[in-house]
Amino acid sequence: MGYSNVALKEKIVEIYPELVSHRILVSIDFDDDSNSYIVKLKKGKHQMATYLDKKDSDDCLDGVKCVSLGIKIGEFLGNFER
């Protein structure tokens, strides 16, 4: 499936609206070496990056929540709730 980083980012933000409500900046880059996307989350000086493999990114574009990405997003957001 061919799609842009922008399309993937928009879909992730759509699936995980808490990113917008918590004002988390999301950026995505494709890593040729690992054949996966690097999803970066940032709020202020806090940052996190995680890999999203091609199958998970394809599922995401089809509207399927990626469990591993959701867990990472939850961990990142949890840092601000403590």
Buried (B, 14 or more C-beta within 10 A) or exposed (E): EEEEBEBBBBBBBEBBEEBEEBEBEBEBEBEEEEEBBBBBBBBEEEEBEBBBBEEBBBBBBEEEEBEEBBEBBEEBBEEEEE
